[in-house]
Amino acid sequence: MGEMSEVGRLVLLGAPLGNPADASARFREVLATADVVAAEDTRRLARLARDLDVTVPGRIVSYFEGNEERRTPELVEVLTAGYTVALVTDGGMPSVSDPGYRLVRAALDAGVPVTAAPGPSAVTTALALSGLPCDRFCFEGFLPRTPGARRSRLRALAAEERTLVLFEAPHRIAGALADLAAAFGPDRPAALCRELTKTYEEVVRRPLGELAEWAAAGDPRGEITLVVAGAPPVAAARPDDDTLRAAVAGREAAGLSRRDAITEVATEYGLRRRDVYSVVHS
């Protein structure tokens, strides 16, 4: 490792999803200058560095789901000693359904600055390509692996009005889509994004029922990000006329003018003011 500074630093590197050309200039710079590079897959990192024509002079260590609990304290020791540690996963941003959160939390607790060289994200890339609303969305990561737990999670998400973004493994995607169609309805729009930015990139935009049939018949391979339209908003039932009159009368009794009482009731029930006025004066 190079000469240490007074304060170490953890840098999260947004790695290309598949196309090395998506690596940023900062990504290359940090790889070439970090004292330690913690990689989810050291062989994949070596291949990426060759593709980018970047020499990694720092010490390279593995950091993946199976060893992160043990390796995190070791890396924190390096950070508190004043060295720079770069964290890189197989693709996208560390911590987002990838190793990283544990180290970020430990570094912050130790008073070590944490920064990022942002880069590609399968979440936002798939969302943008899906053709579904992007103004509000939620990311659910990987669904539970067992069918019972997966169906329970999906039942809880069925009424979510925001667009959903999910990760899923190829060998589970057919079952997951079948459960999604059952929980959300077969007509819910969705997009299956496969091998983003790679040679065989594919985006299949179909209702969930059709996607489930397509996946069952075709056995899709590669890294999969699934985008599902949110549930349509449920219109509140219009209260009957007696309920509206009583609501206005109650507000008048509390001291509001009839005009203000009608306005409040119309707002509460999502009705036009003139409709409430007509009911009260009928």
N, C-alpha and C positions, 0 to 999 in steps of 0.2 A: 504494500500500500504506500501511497505517497505521504508527504509530510502532512501531519494532522493540523487542523485549525482549532481555535478555542471552542467553537460550537459545531457539532456535527449537524447533518441535515439528511432527511429522508426524502427522496424524490420518487414519485410515482410516475411510471412511464406508460403512456397510452400506446400500446403496440399495434401494428397493422393487423387487421382481421385476416388477411390472406395475401394481399398485394404489397410487397415490400416498398413500392413507390409511395405508399401512403404515410410512411414514417416521416415525422417532422424533422426540421433542422435541429431543434432542441433535443429531440429523442437521440439523434446521432451524437450530438455534443455531450450529453450526459453519459451515454454509453462509453464514450472515449475518454471521459475524465473522472468517473466515479471511482472511489477507492474499492468499493465492493458492489457487485451486481448480484442481487438475489433473484433467481429466475425460476419460474414454475417448471420449465423443462430446459435444462442446460443445453441439450443437444439442439433443440429448436432455436434457442438464443444464438448458438454458434452458427447455425445455418443462416439466420437472419443477419447476423453481423457480416458474414461473407457476402450475402446478397447486397448489403449496403456499403460494402468495402470499408467497414469500420473496424479498427483494431481495438479490442477491449483489454486495456492494460491492467485493470483492477482484478481483484480476486473474484471468481465466479462461484457462487454457492447455490445449491438447490433450495427452493422454498415452495413447497406444495402442501396440499391438504394433509398428507400423511406425516409431515415433519414440522409443520409450522408451529405447533405448540412447543416443541423442543427447541427449534431454531430461533424463535422470536427473542428470548432473553439473550442469546448470543449476539444477535444483530443489534439489540439495544445497547449492549456493552460497547460495540464498535461505534455506535452513534454517540454515546455519551463520552467516548474517548476523543471525539472531535472529527471523526471521519464522515465522508459522504457515502451513503448507501442508496443505490438505485434499485427499485423493485419493478420487475417486469413479468407479466403473465404471458400466456400463449397468444392472446389477442384481446384488444380492448383495454379498459382501465382496470388496474388492480382494485380489489375490494368489491367490485360489482359482480357478484356471483363467482368470484375468483378469489384466490388467496390475497390477503392484504389488510383486511380490517383489523385483525389481531395485532399486526405490527404497527399500523397507524395509531391504534389506541394506546399501545405500550409506549411508542415514541412520544406521543403527546403527554402521557402521564409522567414520562421522564424529563419533560421540559425540552424535548428536541423539536426544532422546527420541521414541519412537513409541508412539502410543496409538490407540484405536479407539472409534468410536461404533457399537457392534454393531447389526446389523439383520437383515433377511431373508436367508435362505440357501436356494438351490434344493436343495442337498444334503439338509439336514435336513427341509425341507418335503416333498420327494418321499418321503423315507424314512418320515416319519410317516404320509403318506397311502397308502403302498403296501400296507399290510396285511401286510407281511413283517416278520420279526424285526428289531428295532432295537437290541437290547442290545449287539451287536457288529457293526460294519460297517467297510468300507474304501472309500475314494473313489479311483477310478481316472482321473477327469477324462475328457478326450477320448481315444478309441481312436486308434491310428495311422490315417492317411488311406488308405494303400494297402492293398488286400485282403491281400496276402501278409504284411505286417507286422502287420496287424490279427489275422489268423488265428494267427500265431505268439504274439502277446500273449495271446489268448484260450486257447490251449492251455496256456500257463503259469498261467492263472488258473482253469482248470477244476476243480482240487481245492480251491480256496479255500473254507473253511467259513463265513466271515463273509459277511453280505449285502453285495453289491456295488452301488455307485452310480456311474453313468457319465453323461457328457454326450455328445450326438451331434447332428450337424447334420441337418436334415430330409432333404436330398438323399442322405445316406448311411445313414439309419436302416434302410431295408429291407435293404440289404446287411449291415449290422452285425447285425441281428436274425437273418438267415439264418445268418451265421457263428457267432453265439452259440448258436443251436439245434444246429448241427452239433458245436460244441465241448463244450457243456454237456449236450446232450440236449434233445429237443423238449418233454419234460415238466417241465423246471425252471420253477417259478413265477417270474413277473416282473410288473412294473408299468411301463407307459409313461406318464409324466406330462408333459403338454403345456400350454404357456401358463399356468403356475402363477400364481394370483391374478388373472388377467386375465378378461375377459368370456367368452372361449371356453375356459376351463380344462377339461381333460379328463384323466381317469385311467383307463387301460385295463388291467385286471388279468387276465392270461391266461398260460398256459404259453408258453414261448418259441416253440415251433413254431406255435401259433395266432397269437401276436403277429406273427411274421414274415409269415404269410399276410395278416393284417389290414393290416400296413404296406404290403405289396406291392400290395394291391388298393386301398388308400385314399389313399396319398400324403399322410401327415400333414404338416402345416405348423407353423411356430412353433418356439419354443425347447423342446427336449426333454431331460428328465432320465429316465434309465432305471434302475430298481431291479431287481436280480436276486437271487433267493434263493441262499444259499451251498450248496456241495456237502454232501450228507449225510455225516456222519462214517463213515469206513470202519472196520468192526469188525475188530480184529486176529484173525488165525487162532489158534484154540486149539492150544497145543502138545500133542503126543501124551503119553501117560502116562509113557513112558520118559524123555522130556525133563524132565517135572515131577519125577520121582523123582531124576534126576541133579542137577537144580538144587537140590533140598532137600539131597541128600547132600553136594554141594559146599559148601554153607553150613555144614552140620554139621561137615564136616572143617575149616572155617576157624574153628570155635570157637563157633558159635551153637547154642543149644538147638534141639531139633526144633521146638518150638512157634514160636520166633522165625523159624526157617528157613522154616517153612510160611507164616507171615504175610508174610515178605518176598517169597516166590515168588508168592503169591496177589496181592499188590499189584503186582508187576512185570508180571504177565500179565493183570491186570484180572479175576481170578477170585474166586469166593467162597472163603474160607479153608476151609470145611468140605469143598468139592469137592477141594481139593488134599490135605487130610487124608485123605479117602477113597481117593485114588489112592495115596498113600504107604503106607497101611496095608492096601491090598487084597492 
